Amino acid sequence: MMSTSDPYAASTPKLSALIIGINRYKHKKIPHLHGAVNDAQAMKKYLMKELGVPQGRIIYLENQKATRAGIIDGFAELRNLPGLVPGSPILIYLAGHGTRVRVDDDIPEEMETDASVLHDNDKWAMIDVGLMDQMEAFVPYDCDGLWNGSIHPILDKTISCLVESVYNVVGNNIVIISDCCYSGSMTRGPDIESQYNVRRLDTPASYRYPMSIDSKLISKILPDGSIEASHSTHVLLAACGAGELAGEAEFDGEWHGYFTRALLTLFQSIPIGRLTPDDVPIRFAQGTIPKQSPQCVGDNCMRPFFRGGASVLMWYRVTRDVEGNFQVNGGLLHGISNEATFKIFRERSSSEYVGIAKVNTLVAFQSTIEPMDKWILPPNSGTIHPLERGFALLHNVGDFVQPRVFIEEETKTWPISRALENLSRLNQMHPVRGKSTESCFSLKEKSDGTITIANLDPRLSFPESPDILPIPIPSDADKLRDVLAHAAQFFFHLDNGISEARKLAQIQVEIVEVGDVEKTSTGFGRVTRRRDTSEDLLKEGRLFVTDRQESRQPLHGIKIKNSSDQDWFVSIFYFNGADHTISRLYGCSCATQYKVDPCIPRKSEQKLGFQSGSQDMKALKFQVSGGRHREFGAYKFIFTSVPVNFANISSTTSLPAVASRGFEEYELPAFEIDKAEWGTLCIPVVITRGKKDRVVCSNPR
């Protein structure tokens, strides 16, 4: 029976699920578990009873049915279920042994990294020397390949391929819940109580995973061999971080995983239509999941569960500190400025706001708002009931630095004047007459009455050669105002924080062309592990790439080397000068009360776009839109020493009828925010059709 209290249940578009739970394993050397099957059964029961999902839409694999072949077939059955359409919600649940395996590919010696550099040295951080040449894997029921058999674990990259095949059918409305270990230790933690069991399998030191075994499968599912499963294709909720053990224990006579038990308790206490994946680790009661740090990763972690295609507002979390001050987890780097105001809500699902509050103080990632007695109340609302925590939407951006727009002398039309007057009054634009080296873009009226925008910013144009946007704007004051307001936000975010780049002296970023490795000598065909096939393409801080107009465009990846003693989190955006869109390419895990795995651990190198796993970034493709010879853009990297969500920076275009081109695509924990480190890096990009331009450009800002 559907839960009448859950707003999701009445409107869900045919949720489908693949649920896998394994307690008992065929090989005698694999220790049995006690609670994985109970967890899988409990998840299935929740879907059927609380969300009304028909049994026919749940593919359920338990113990001996969860063989390697059975799991792969389960994904095939999932993507072929009748009634699946783009946007259909999908849940994939895994409970069983997880492991790390060494692969048979050659790993450069310099990538062998000592565990002590990557994680805190405590008994639950089980990281092995040589972590970088290991990959995560799920252990199927019939696994015997660790002891010279033929059935091997299912590599994370293979699961990425299977997820990609589902994504190609339904899109990115996919949630993966994994309750198994992902640590890389070859020994279990000491002094584990008899009442506590861990879900990880130790692999023999001599074992090497044969990278070629799934090449035929990958080629069959994805003919070009290219796995693109990434932050943008799904959301992952994992029971623990890298280097931790996922535990299970006995509760009232029945074994369950700590993570799944806490998750289902949360689902049954709060209607799932009011929850987002990033809510989950935050709302867990303290102490319910000992010795592990649940992780939430994915571009859509702030979207309500199973709500594919829904418009996502940028909600900020509001909490009250011990001194009674209200803190909002958004600050200067999010584009919040002095005099900004927030609308405060008790829940994200609320239709009525509690009050409007002004920002009192700002730091990089956090704002303090004024006390409740100074909030502006909604009409006819009376008094405010006490509030300890809530959510906020940005109501007014405040007094941010206004981008300058240059007005050509002969351009004096009424629509432009009215649009600029409106934006100037709102503190969103600073029009100037006459040339200015600080102007971001210009406006000019054409003879047909339309208006053109040209980028003047040296990162998005060449000197004395402004880049004219390909879409003319109708001579309409309201439409022009929307386009210019969008452009103001675009240039504001492009500039915001650039002055702090000095803090990244020990961070090195490279952009390289990548290609698939083919082991033709072994007869196994293609394996989809990418290697860089070029030197760093950055020249004097700028990236020049060529659109070769080939059926299969070259792929590019990003290498980030961290030589410092600081763990870093990174968010990467692309600012498209052709249409003033901002695309989020990569972002860190959502901040929670638990430890979050850093994107770029200290003394390490991270490769993005190399198909390193299901949470990698998509490889980059550069293309020039039809009819143009050249386009400009810029990468912006935001590095922080604590996990911060910058999803609000992404934006779509306000230009009319612009075709997509160029790229494919919380509550703060107890960090000492005022001591947190951060810095930004901007890399201008020039994409040229055909052969590369031989142009010497001045240094960008």
Solvent accessible surface area in square Angstrom, and as a share of the most:
residue,aa,sasa,rsa
1,M,188,0.84
2,M,92,0.41
3,S,29,0.19
4,T,133,0.77
5,S,77,0.49
6,D,11,0.06
7,P,66,0.41
8,Y,1,0.00
9,A,4,0.03
10,A,98,0.76
11,S,67,0.43
12,T,33,0.19
13,P,69,0.43
14,K,119,0.50
15,L,3,0.01
16,S,0,0.00
17,A,0,0.00
18,L,0,0.00
19,I,0,0.00
20,I,0,0.00
21,G,0,0.00
22,I,0,0.00
23,N,20,0.10
24,R,136,0.50
25,Y,10,0.04
26,K,143,0.61
27,H,43,0.19
28,K,186,0.79
29,K,116,0.49
30,I,3,0.01
31,P,55,0.34
32,H,70,0.31
33,L,5,0.02
34,H,90,0.40
35,G,0,0.00
36,A,0,0.00
37,V,12,0.07
38,N,36,0.19
39,D,0,0.00
40,A,0,0.00
41,Q,85,0.38
42,A,28,0.22
43,M,0,0.00
44,K,38,0.16
45,K,130,0.55
46,Y,7,0.03
47,L,1,0.01
48,M,62,0.28
49,K,106,0.45
50,E,44,0.20
51,L,0,0.00
52,G,26,0.25
53,V,5,0.03
54,P,80,0.50
55,Q,109,0.49
56,G,63,0.61
57,R,24,0.09
58,I,13,0.06
59,I,11,0.06
60,Y,48,0.18
61,L,22,0.11
62,E,48,0.21
63,N,24,0.12
64,Q,118,0.53
65,K,138,0.58
66,A,0,0.00
67,T,34,0.20
68,R,25,0.09
69,A,65,0.51
70,G,18,0.17
71,I,3,0.01
72,I,28,0.14
73,D,89,0.46
74,G,2,0.02
75,F,1,0.01
76,A,27,0.21
77,E,97,0.43
78,L,0,0.00
79,R,50,0.18
80,N,112,0.58
81,L,22,0.11
82,P,105,0.66
83,G,42,0.40
84,L,24,0.12
85,V,84,0.48
86,P,116,0.73
87,G,29,0.28
88,S,2,0.01
89,P,0,0.00
90,I,0,0.00
91,L,2,0.01
92,I,1,0.00
93,Y,0,0.00
94,L,7,0.03
95,A,0,0.00
96,G,0,0.00
97,H,1,0.00
98,G,0,0.00
99,T,0,0.00
100,R,21,0.08
101,V,0,0.00
102,R,43,0.16
103,V,8,0.05
104,D,65,0.34
105,D,15,0.08
106,D,119,0.62
107,I,35,0.18
108,P,65,0.41
109,E,153,0.68
110,E,141,0.63
111,M,35,0.16
112,E,76,0.34
113,T,14,0.08
114,D,72,0.37
115,A,19,0.14
116,S,67,0.43
117,V,36,0.20
118,L,3,0.02
119,H,17,0.08
120,D,79,0.41
121,N,146,0.75
122,D,72,0.37
123,K,92,0.39
124,W,32,0.11
125,A,21,0.17
126,M,22,0.10
127,I,19,0.09
128,D,32,0.17
129,V,88,0.51
130,G,1,0.01
131,L,14,0.07
132,M,53,0.24
133,D,16,0.08
134,Q,10,0.05
135,M,24,0.11
136,E,48,0.21
137,A,3,0.02
138,F,5,0.02
139,V,0,0.00
140,P,0,0.00
141,Y,44,0.17
142,D,24,0.12
143,C,0,0.00
144,D,42,0.22
145,G,5,0.05
146,L,9,0.04
147,W,55,0.19
148,N,158,0.81
149,G,28,0.27
150,S,91,0.59
151,I,52,0.26
152,H,23,0.10
153,P,0,0.00
154,I,0,0.00
155,L,6,0.03
156,D,23,0.12
157,K,12,0.05
158,T,3,0.02
159,I,22,0.11
160,S,2,0.01
161,C,0,0.00
162,L,0,0.00
163,V,1,0.00
164,E,11,0.05
165,S,6,0.04
166,V,0,0.00
167,Y,53,0.20
168,N,92,0.47
169,V,57,0.32
170,V,1,0.00
171,G,25,0.24
172,N,50,0.26
173,N,3,0.02
174,I,2,0.01
175,V,7,0.04
176,I,10,0.05
177,I,2,0.01
178,S,1,0.00
179,D,0,0.00
180,C,0,0.00
181,C,0,0.00
182,Y,33,0.13
183,S,0,0.00
184,G,0,0.00
185,S,9,0.06
186,M,53,0.24
187,T,94,0.55
188,R,98,0.36
189,G,8,0.07
190,P,73,0.46
191,D,124,0.64
192,I,45,0.23
193,E,83,0.37
194,S,104,0.67
195,Q,121,0.54
196,Y,14,0.05
197,N,35,0.18
198,V,4,0.02
199,R,0,0.00
200,R,2,0.01
201,L,4,0.02
202,D,40,0.21
203,T,9,0.05
204,P,41,0.26
205,A,80,0.62
206,S,100,0.65
207,Y,19,0.07
208,R,110,0.40
209,Y,3,0.01
210,P,31,0.19
211,M,16,0.07
212,S,8,0.05
213,I,68,0.34
214,D,8,0.04
215,S,8,0.05
216,K,174,0.74
217,L,34,0.17
218,I,13,0.07
219,S,53,0.34
220,K,171,0.72
221,I,28,0.14
222,L,10,0.05
223,P,117,0.73
224,D,73,0.38
225,G,1,0.01
226,S,12,0.08
227,I,9,0.05
228,E,30,0.13
229,A,5,0.04
230,S,2,0.02
231,H,6,0.03
232,S,25,0.16
233,T,0,0.00
234,H,0,0.00
235,V,5,0.03
236,L,27,0.13
237,L,0,0.00
238,A,5,0.04
239,A,0,0.00
240,C,3,0.02
241,G,2,0.02
242,A,26,0.20
243,G,1,0.01
244,E,23,0.10
245,L,0,0.00
246,A,0,0.00
247,G,0,0.00
248,E,0,0.00
249,A,9,0.07
250,E,93,0.41
251,F,43,0.18
252,D,152,0.79
253,G,62,0.60
254,E,86,0.39
255,W,47,0.17
256,H,27,0.12
257,G,0,0.00
258,Y,34,0.13
259,F,0,0.00
260,T,0,0.00
261,R,104,0.38
262,A,13,0.10
263,L,0,0.00
264,L,14,0.07
265,T,80,0.47
266,L,13,0.06
267,F,10,0.04
268,Q,117,0.52
269,S,77,0.50
270,I,38,0.19
271,P,25,0.15
272,I,1,0.00
273,G,14,0.13
274,R,111,0.41
275,L,0,0.00
276,T,3,0.02
277,P,3,0.02
278,D,0,0.00
279,D,0,0.00
280,V,0,0.00
281,P,0,0.00
282,I,14,0.07
283,R,51,0.19
284,F,8,0.04
285,A,63,0.49
286,Q,149,0.66
287,G,68,0.66
288,T,55,0.32
289,I,6,0.03
290,P,43,0.27
291,K,63,0.27
292,Q,7,0.03
293,S,10,0.06
294,P,0,0.00
295,Q,12,0.05
296,C,1,0.00
297,V,15,0.09
298,G,5,0.05
299,D,34,0.17
300,N,25,0.13
301,C,4,0.02
302,M,11,0.05
303,R,19,0.07
304,P,43,0.27
305,F,1,0.01
306,F,8,0.03
307,R,75,0.27
308,G,25,0.25
309,G,74,0.71
310,A,42,0.32
311,S,104,0.67
312,V,74,0.43
313,L,97,0.48
314,M,35,0.15
315,W,26,0.09
316,Y,3,0.01
317,R,8,0.03
318,V,1,0.00
319,T,36,0.21
320,R,91,0.33
321,D,49,0.26
322,V,156,0.89
323,E,140,0.63
324,G,30,0.29
325,N,60,0.31
326,F,3,0.01
327,Q,30,0.13
328,V,1,0.00
329,N,10,0.05
330,G,0,0.00
331,G,0,0.00
332,L,78,0.39
333,L,4,0.02
334,H,4,0.02
335,G,6,0.06
336,I,1,0.01
337,S,9,0.06
338,N,94,0.48
339,E,100,0.45
340,A,0,0.00
341,T,22,0.13
342,F,0,0.00
343,K,54,0.23
344,I,0,0.00
345,F,16,0.07
346,R,89,0.32
347,E,63,0.28
348,R,33,0.12
349,S,64,0.41
350,S,37,0.24
351,S,112,0.73
352,E,140,0.63
353,Y,49,0.18
354,V,19,0.11
355,G,0,0.00
356,I,20,0.10
357,A,0,0.00
358,K,83,0.35
359,V,8,0.05
360,N,85,0.44
361,T,83,0.48
362,L,32,0.16
363,V,59,0.34
364,A,12,0.09
365,F,2,0.01
366,Q,34,0.15
367,S,1,0.01
368,T,27,0.15
369,I,4,0.02
370,E,21,0.10
371,P,68,0.43
372,M,34,0.15
373,D,128,0.66
374,K,135,0.57
375,W,13,0.05
376,I,115,0.58
377,L,65,0.33
378,P,24,0.15
379,P,113,0.71
380,N,161,0.83
381,S,54,0.35
382,G,54,0.52
383,T,120,0.70
384,I,40,0.20
385,H,132,0.59
386,P,111,0.70
387,L,5,0.03
388,E,110,0.49
389,R,104,0.38
390,G,4,0.04
391,F,7,0.03
392,A,0,0.00
393,L,36,0.18
394,L,58,0.29
395,H,94,0.42
396,N,76,0.39
397,V,34,0.20
398,G,10,0.10
399,D,78,0.40
400,F,7,0.03
401,V,125,0.72
402,Q,56,0.25
403,P,10,0.06
404,R,78,0.28
405,V,0,0.00
406,F,8,0.03
407,I,3,0.01
408,E,42,0.19
409,E,96,0.43
410,E,116,0.52
411,T,0,0.00
412,K,142,0.60
413,T,28,0.16
414,W,160,0.56
415,P,18,0.11
416,I,3,0.01
417,S,52,0.34
418,R,113,0.41
419,A,1,0.01
420,L,12,0.06
421,E,113,0.51
422,N,32,0.16
423,L,2,0.01
424,S,43,0.27
425,R,164,0.60
426,L,101,0.50
427,N,54,0.27
428,Q,30,0.13
429,M,1,0.00
430,H,71,0.32
431,P,49,0.31
432,V,20,0.12
433,R,122,0.45
434,G,27,0.26
435,K,159,0.68
436,S,36,0.24
437,T,136,0.79
438,E,104,0.47
439,S,2,0.01
440,C,6,0.03
441,F,0,0.00
442,S,7,0.04
443,L,0,0.00
444,K,90,0.38
445,E,53,0.24
446,K,92,0.39
447,S,128,0.83
448,D,100,0.52
449,G,25,0.24
450,T,33,0.19
451,I,0,0.00
452,T,22,0.13
453,I,1,0.01
454,A,11,0.09
455,N,0,0.00
456,L,39,0.19
457,D,0,0.00
458,P,34,0.22
459,R,3,0.01
460,L,0,0.00
461,S,4,0.02
462,F,10,0.04
463,P,70,0.44
464,E,174,0.78
465,S,46,0.30
466,P,63,0.40
467,D,11,0.06
468,I,96,0.49
469,L,5,0.03
470,P,47,0.30
471,I,40,0.20
472,P,60,0.38
473,I,1,0.00
474,P,50,0.31
475,S,50,0.32
476,D,57,0.29
477,A,7,0.05
478,D,67,0.35
479,K,118,0.50
480,L,0,0.00
481,R,74,0.27
482,D,74,0.38
483,V,7,0.04
484,L,0,0.00
485,A,24,0.18
486,H,30,0.13
487,A,0,0.00
488,A,0,0.00
489,Q,51,0.23
490,F,1,0.01
491,F,1,0.00
492,F,23,0.09
493,H,14,0.06
494,L,0,0.00
495,D,56,0.29
496,N,28,0.14
497,G,14,0.13
498,I,40,0.20
499,S,90,0.58
500,E,29,0.13
501,A,37,0.29
502,R,168,0.61
503,K,81,0.34
504,L,14,0.07
505,A,95,0.74
506,Q,102,0.45
507,I,20,0.10
508,Q,96,0.43
509,V,14,0.08
510,E,37,0.17
511,I,0,0.00
512,V,2,0.01
513,E,36,0.16
514,V,7,0.04
515,G,22,0.21
516,D,36,0.19
517,V,39,0.22
518,E,94,0.42
519,K,43,0.18
520,T,101,0.59
521,S,112,0.72
522,T,69,0.40
523,G,66,0.64
524,F,114,0.48
525,G,36,0.34
526,R,63,0.23
527,V,2,0.01
528,T,6,0.03
529,R,35,0.13
530,R,7,0.02
531,R,78,0.29
532,D,48,0.25
533,T,89,0.51
534,S,37,0.24
535,E,144,0.65
536,D,44,0.23
537,L,40,0.20
538,L,30,0.15
539,K,115,0.49
540,E,157,0.70
541,G,42,0.40
542,R,3,0.01
543,L,0,0.00
544,F,32,0.13
545,V,6,0.04
546,T,30,0.18
547,D,5,0.03
548,R,115,0.42
549,Q,104,0.46
550,E,87,0.39
551,S,130,0.84
552,R,116,0.42
553,Q,17,0.08
554,P,20,0.13
555,L,14,0.07
556,H,12,0.05
557,G,0,0.00
558,I,0,0.00
559,K,28,0.12
560,I,0,0.00
561,K,96,0.41
562,N,1,0.01
563,S,47,0.31
564,S,11,0.07
565,D,110,0.57
566,Q,61,0.27
567,D,28,0.15
568,W,11,0.04
569,F,11,0.05
570,V,1,0.01
571,S,2,0.01
572,I,0,0.00
573,F,0,0.00
574,Y,4,0.01
575,F,0,0.00
576,N,9,0.04
577,G,0,0.00
578,A,0,0.00
579,D,7,0.04
580,H,3,0.01
581,T,23,0.13
582,I,4,0.02
583,S,25,0.16
584,R,26,0.09
585,L,15,0.07
586,Y,12,0.05
587,G,0,0.00
588,C,10,0.06
589,S,11,0.07
590,C,3,0.02
591,A,0,0.00
592,T,1,0.00
593,Q,57,0.25
594,Y,34,0.13
595,K,85,0.36
596,V,12,0.07
597,D,37,0.19
598,P,18,0.11
599,C,13,0.08
600,I,0,0.00
601,P,22,0.14
602,R,57,0.21
603,K,99,0.42
604,S,10,0.06
605,E,38,0.17
606,Q,50,0.22
607,K,53,0.22
608,L,3,0.01
609,G,0,0.00
610,F,7,0.03
611,Q,10,0.05
612,S,62,0.40
613,G,11,0.10
614,S,13,0.08
615,Q,41,0.18
616,D,6,0.03
617,M,8,0.04
618,K,27,0.12
619,A,6,0.04
620,L,5,0.03
621,K,54,0.23
622,F,4,0.02
623,Q,73,0.33
624,V,10,0.06
625,S,20,0.13
626,G,72,0.69
627,G,88,0.85
628,R,37,0.14
629,H,101,0.45
630,R,51,0.19
631,E,3,0.01
632,F,3,0.01
633,G,0,0.00
634,A,0,0.00
635,Y,0,0.00
636,K,5,0.02
637,F,0,0.00
638,I,2,0.01
639,F,0,0.00
640,T,3,0.01
641,S,21,0.14
642,V,14,0.08
643,P,3,0.02
644,V,6,0.04
645,N,8,0.04
646,F,2,0.01
647,A,27,0.21
648,N,37,0.19
649,I,7,0.04
650,S,44,0.29
651,S,40,0.26
652,T,112,0.65
653,T,39,0.23
654,S,44,0.28
655,L,12,0.06
656,P,55,0.35
657,A,102,0.79
658,V,29,0.17
659,A,74,0.58
660,S,108,0.69
661,R,35,0.13
662,G,3,0.03
663,F,21,0.09
664,E,94,0.42
665,E,73,0.33
666,Y,7,0.03
667,E,48,0.21
668,L,30,0.15
669,P,24,0.15
670,A,109,0.84
671,F,63,0.26
672,E,108,0.48
673,I,22,0.11
674,D,116,0.60
675,K,140,0.59
676,A,18,0.14
677,E,71,0.32
678,W,37,0.13
679,G,0,0.00
680,T,0,0.00
681,L,52,0.26
682,C,23,0.14
683,I,6,0.03
684,P,2,0.01
685,V,0,0.00
686,V,0,0.00
687,I,2,0.01
688,T,2,0.01
689,R,60,0.22
690,G,30,0.29
691,K,173,0.73
692,K,110,0.46
693,D,27,0.14
694,R,236,0.86
695,V,60,0.34
696,V,148,0.85
697,C,27,0.16
698,S,61,0.39
699,N,125,0.64
700,P,35,0.22
701,R,115,0.42
